[in-house]
Amino acid sequence: MNYFALIGQEKPFQWTCEFCNRSQVATTENAKLTHRLLDVGKSLYGKLYVGSYLIRCLGSECNQVTYGTSIFQANIDHNGNFRLGSELAFWQLLPESSAKFQPDYIPKPLRDDYLEACRIKNLSPKASATLSRRCLQGMIRDFCNISRGRLIDEIKALRKAIDEGAAPAGVTSETVDAIDSVREVGNIGAHMEKDINVIVDVDPDEAQILIELIELLFEDWYVARNARQQRLAKVTALSAAKTAQLEAAKLAALPKPETP
């Protein structure tokens, strides 16, 4: 999202905080631009312009600040006026990556691997793919309660559980096929080819596909299970409350002892 253009219009715009995932409207009260022309002499790119944006989340429980900065070419006309040219570099500093907020009922080691895979996606896509592979293996071990020596053996055991109807709710053949594909891609980063001159690259877009699978399974497995548990807990609590009301009504209906 081009925050420089949105904030520069000085009009309210729809924005979702990347820390807490809350959708909200940003205004000039909580979204600011800072910018200046840099005079460092004639460079390869001509004159340079640096701009930064800050957006504060309006959620009282979050209140985090999203912060990014870019360097642009500055195109200056004969009257001395300038406009932004090509963006030469961009750094998102807060949050450090595009990782989505994940609830704390997802085990911390899984969340940590996911966050790190997001953080290094552009810097080292191969390493990001390897972390995604490890995160998905951890999900099989934790959520599906299947642990073997190798990921391929765990996937085979999970397929068998699906065929026998013993897999947890939300675990399907399609998702296991996707996990198996991640295993193949993750192997690129985890194991060197016998011929070291054979280079198989993983680009940031491919690493992002693996990250999105993790996000999907977090939602389909952990979030869905938590929602089911909460709904069932409400039903159980309602049943207990109604039983208590019934018992109280029965006691109230009993004949009261006569007073002497």
Secondary structure, DSSP 8 states (H G I E B T S, - for coil): --HHHHHHTTS-EEEE-TTT--EEEE-TTTEEEEEEEE--SS-TT-SEEEEEEEEE---TTT--EEEEEEEEEEEE-TTS-EEEEEEEEEEEEESSS------TTS-HHHHHHHHHHHHTTTT-HHHHHHHHHHHHHHHHHHHS----SSHHHHHHHHHHHHHTT-S-TT--HHHHHHHHHHHHHHHHHHS--SSTT------HHHHHHHHHHHHHHIIIIIIHHHHHHHHHHHHHHHHHHHHHHHHHHHHHHS------
